[in-house]
Amino acid sequence: RRVLFRSDVFEFTASGVKHSVAIYGVGNYDVEKLKKDMKNVIETTTSVIGQNPNKIYTFIIHNVTDGQGGLEHMNSATLSVDRWGYHGKEYIDFLSLIAHEYFHLWNVKRIRPINLGPFNYDQEVYTSMLWVMEGFTSYYDELILRRCGYYSQEEMLKKIQSAINYVEGSVGARVQPVAHASFDAWIKAYRPNENSANTTMTYYSRGMVIAAVLDAMIIKSSDGKACLDNFLRDLYQTYHIGKGRGFTDAEFKTLLEKHVGQNLSVFFEKYIDGTEVI
């Protein structure tokens, strides 16, 4: 008999936090496998910053025919995914989406530009740092899966290589700086037209490439004793915990320079506010 409807609600504990998952719609998922793999991703993600800010977290998953991704909140995420995508490569992509939205618990919701909250919901909000909020998160959603053991080192390197090829193969990457792509998201990224590929670029992929480069720079300058994790922990402790606010663009750059161990004015001029190939 054909099943037309299915839903499941289940719970598990990860990083000392109770997680509730509500799945709506028919799909080829396995609840016990989801519990195990989601716990693995969540605990690995939490280890990046070192502390989980929640007591309860909720995932709401919609199984659909054309998955549209996810949306993060302070203590929850809503996901729209392919109902038959819980196996093979598609399942790894699903776990990457889990890592992405969960990492936003910190990066965006707590580690954030000062522009991004508190919000006036009657107005658009502009920031030139979506390349950090979404780009760094895109880097970590792959790096977390590598740390979990879902990717080999070679597969992880191919993910970075693919992002580089996508960014540098884009005509728009030589036209629009990543800081401008961030600032113009309201009027360009989400209002594309037939000429968008020629004049714009994505702060997701470009930000991922920049995150990978900065990670390597911190690893090199510290002789392997630190990485991008340490910078993000410092942002979290200094601004969210210490000051109870977001950071300015200048504060972000100053703290990053401390971790990289060099002045980054030329770096920002060329690769953040400019369009040179990194």
N, C-alpha and C positions, 0 to 999 in steps of 0.2 A: 504494500500500500504506500502511495506517495505521501511523504511528510510535507505539509504545507507551512507548518509553523513550529518553531522551536525557540526556547529561551532558557537560560541558565543563570543562576546567581550563586556565586561561591566565594569563599574567603580563604585567605592564608596570611601568615605573618612573615614579614621580611624586614630586616634591619630594625627589629623591635616595633614595627608599625603594622597595625592591622590593615590589610588591603581587601577591599570588596570589589568584585568584578560582576557586572551585569551584562550579559550578552543577549542581544535581541536578533532573531532571524535564523533561518536554517543555515547550517554550515558544516564543514567537515572537521571541526575542531574536536580536540580531546581535552576534557577538563583537567584530568590529572597531569597530563603533559604541560598544559598551560600553567598550572600551579607551580610546577618544577622549574620551567624555563623563565617564567615571569619573575619568580623569586630570585633566580640567578642573575637576571638582568638588573633588577632593582637593587640588590645588595652590591653588585659591582658598580652601579651608577652612584649609589650613596657613598661608596668608598672614595670617590673623586674629591668630594668636599670634606667628608669625614663625619658628618652628622646629618641626620634626617630631621627636618623641622616639623614633621606631622606626627599625630597620634593615630589618625585614620586617613586613608587615601582611597579614592574610588575611581575605578575605570568603568566607563559606559561604552560598550562596543556595539556598533550597528553593523551587522552582516548584510552587505548589499551586493549588487551586481557590478558596480563600478566604484570601488573604494576611493575616497577623496582625501584620506590622510587624517590628521588629528588636530585637536585644539586643547591647549594646556590651560589649567586654572591653578589656584593657590594650593588646593589639596585634592585635585581630581583631573581627569582628562577624558575627553570624548573622542572616540575613534570611529572612523568610517572605513571599513575594510572589505576586501573581496571575500565573499562567503565561502568560496572554495579554495582559498589561498593559505590554508593551514598545513601545508606540506611542502617539502623541497625548498627551492630557492624562494618561493613566495612566502614560506613560513619564516625564513631568515629575515626577509624584508619586513614582515610583521613585527618580529622581535626588535628590529632596528627602529621601527616606528614607536614601539613601547619605550625604548631607550631614549629616543628623541624627546617625546612628550614628557617623560619622567625627568629628564635632565633639565627641562624648563622649570621644574620646581625651584631650582637654584638660578640657573642662567635665564633671565627674563623676569621671573616673579620675585626674586630676592636679590640676585646680582643683576643690577639694571642701571641704565642711564637715568639720570634724575628726571628726564622728561616723561619716563614711562611710569607715572603714578606718583601721588594720587591723581586720578583722572577726572577731567571734566568730560563726561560722556556726550555732551552736546557739541563738542568740537573735535576736529581731527588733531592727532598728536604726531608731531614730527621729531625724528631723531636721525642723526647721521650714523648711528651705531648698530643698525640691524645686521650688519656683517659680523658683529660680535654675537649678538643675541641669537640669530639663526645660523650664521656661518659656523661659529664655534660649536654650537649644538649639533650641526650636521657632521662636524668632525668627530665629536664625541659619540654620536650614536653608532658610528662605525668602530671607533676605538674601543668602546665598551664591549661590543660583540667580539672583538679580537681578544680582549682581556677575559671574557667569559669562556673563550675556547670555541666559538662558533666559526671564526675565521682563522686560517693559518696566517703566518707572517706574510707570505707571498700574496695571499688574497687581500690582505689589508693594504699592501703596497699597490695592488692593482686598483683598489678603490680610490686611493689618492691619485694615482696616475689617470684614472678615468675622469676625475674632477678637474685635473689640470688640462687634459685634452678638451674637455667640454668648455672650460672657461677660455683658454687661449685660442681655441678654434672658433670662438664667437666674434663676429665682426663688432658687435656692440661693446665688447670688453676693451676695445681700443678707442671707444668714444665716450663712454660713461664711467667715471670713477666709482668705486664701490661705495664710498661715502655718499655720493650723489644718488646712487641706486637706492640706498637706505632711505635717504631723505624724501625721495620722490615716489616711494612705494605707493602712497595714497593715489597719486595721479597717473602713474605709469605702470608699475608692476601688476596692479590689479585692474588695470584698464588697457590691456594690450590691443595693438592694432597690427595691420599687415607690415608696418615698418619697424616694429619693436625690436626684432632680432638685429636690425642694422644700427640701432641707436641706444639700446639698453643692454645691461648685463644683470646676472642674478647674484644677489648678495649671499644667497645660500651657498652656492658652489665656490664662488670667489672667496667668501669668508672661510669656507672649509680649507681651501688651499693656504690661505694666510695663517690659519690656526696651525696647520701642519708645519709650516715654516717657522713660526714663532715657537712651537713646541721643540723643534730641532735646535733652534737658537738657544733656548733656555737649557736644554740638555747639554749642549756643547759648552756653554759658558760656565756651567756648574760642574763640569766633568762627570756628568751622569748622576749627580746627587739630587737634582730637581728637574721638574718638567712643567708643562702648562698647568697641571693640577695645582701646583704650589701658588701660582699667580692667581688662579680663581679662588683658592682658599683665602688668600690675602684680601682679595676684593670683598669676599663674603664677610670676613671677620672685621675688616676696617670700616666698610660702609653699611652693610645691612645690620650686623650685630653691634658694631661700635657706634655708628652715627645714626642708625635707624632711617637711612635714606639711600637714594641712588647716588651715582657719581657723575661728575661733569666729564666732558670729553678730555679736558686737560688733566684731570685727576687720574683718569684711566691711563693716559699716555705716561704720566710720571711714574705711576706704580709699575707699569709694564717695563719701563726703562730700568727700574731697579732690579727686576727679575732677569731681564735679558743681559744687563750689565753694560749697556751702551746707550748713547743718545740715539733716539729713533726719529729725529726730525726729518732726515733725508728719506728714511724708510716710509714714513707717512706721506711725505710729499710725492714720492714716486708711485707708491702702490695703494695707498688709501685715498688720497686726494688727487692722485694722478692715475694714468692708465698704462704705465710701463709694465712690461712682462717681468714678474717677480723672479 
